[in-house]
Amino acid sequence: MAELPPPPPLPPRLTDPVPPIVVGSALWLVGLVITLLIGAPTMAVWTCAAGGALGVIGFGIFAWQRSAARRGSRTAQSGLQ
């Protein structure tokens, strides 16, 4: 049986994690505003607040690691260019 050729690489726009991180964080923050405006239960408000905060923190950590990888830091994660 012949070996199949490897699949082609994905385009860079599909492998860049920044858009999903930003969109996800923004959606949590929009959800927070909506829950505050409609007077939703406290659990829903805190869930949206935590989702937005963790998204912002996660984006900050990701940007920090990406800049470390670009400048060649030994302790940076690989594959973040």
Secondary structure as GFF3:
##gff-version 3
##sequence-region A 1 81
A	DSSP	alpha_helix	12	15	.	.	.	ID=ss1
A	DSSP	alpha_helix	18	38	.	.	.	ID=ss2
A	DSSP	alpha_helix	42	70	.	.	.	ID=ss3
###
